[in-house]
Amino acid sequence: MKRFLLVILLVGGAMVGGSYYLTGRLPWVALSPEEQQVAALRDELGRIQQQWRQAGKTQALGVDASSLSEDIPTRLDRLDQAVADLQPQLKTIEARNQATFLRHDIANFRSEMH
């Protein structure tokens, strides 16, 4: 019985530790509404990057990918503006830090595009 409890505790600890390693937060701590807004904007950046990669793959195959990539700079500008507008409204330090990192990621992606 003691071994069974020990195994359960070890497996649970490994799962919590793995979750913390991947997400940077404990599984039972929910994101604040501000952090959720920033996370949604980060997801949008991920979709834009995925579309850019898909356009590059399509172009590498010799197919015209201009229809896939011409919308990307506009979407990126809107995303950057949305983050800039949201940043002054953020109250938690974590949300502000995430927004700052997101703006850096957007700037890095812009430089990769050129």
N, C-alpha and C positions, 0 to 999 in steps of 0.2 A: 504494500500500500504506500509506503514511504517513497519507494522508487517511482511508482506511478505519479505521485504528486510532484516529485522532483522533475520527472520528464515533462509533465504538464507545465510547470513553472519555467523550465528551460525553453520549451517550444514557444510559450507565450512571450517570454523575454526576447527571444530571437525575432519574433514577429514584430514586437513593439520597436526593438532596435533597428530592424530593417526598414520599417515604416519611417522612423525618425531619420535614418540615414538618407532615404530617398526624398522625403518631403521637407525635412528640416523642422518638423514640429511633431508633437506627440499626437497619436491618432484620436484621442478623446478631446483635443482642443480644436474647436471649430474656428474657421476664418471669420474675421469681423466683416461686416458689410463693405467697409472700405477696401479691405484686402480682396474681397470677392470681386469688386469692380476692377481693381488692378489686375487680378487674375484673368478676368474676362478679356481685358485689353491685351494681356500677354498671349492668350489663346488666339486672338485675332492676328497678332504678329506671327504666331506659328502658322496660321492658315495662309498668310501672305507669303511667308518664306517657302511653304510647301508649293504654292502656286508658282513661285519664281523657279524653284528647282524643277518642277514639271515642265515649265516653259523651256528651261535649258535642255532637258532631256529630249523634248520634242524637237527643238532646234538642232540638236546633235544628230538626230535621225534624218535631217534634211527637210523637215516639214516647216512651213512658215508658222512661227509661234508668236507673231506680233499681236494677234488677237488675245492671246493668253497673258502677255506681259505689258500691254499698253495701259491697263487699268491699275497696275501695281503701284507706280509712283503716286498716283492720286490717293489710293487707299492708304498708303504709308503716310502721306501728308495729313490725311484726316485722322489717322491713329495718333500721330505725334501731337496734333492739335488737341485731341481728346485727352491725352495724358497731361498736356500742359494746362488745360482748363481744369482738370481734376486735381492736380497736385496742390494748389493752394487750399482746397477744401478738405484735404486729408488731415486727420487729427492724430492718428496713431503714428508712432515713430516707424513701426514695421511697414505700414502702408506707404509712408513717405519714402522709405528706403527702397521698397519694391518699385515704386513709380520712378525713382531716380535710376535704378538699374534698368528698368524698361526703356527709359529715354536713351540710355547708353547703348542698349541692344539695338534700338531703332537706328541710332547714328552709325553703329558698326555695320548693320545690314545695308544702310544706304551706301556706305563706302565700299562694301563688297559688290554692290550692284554696278558701280561705275568702273 
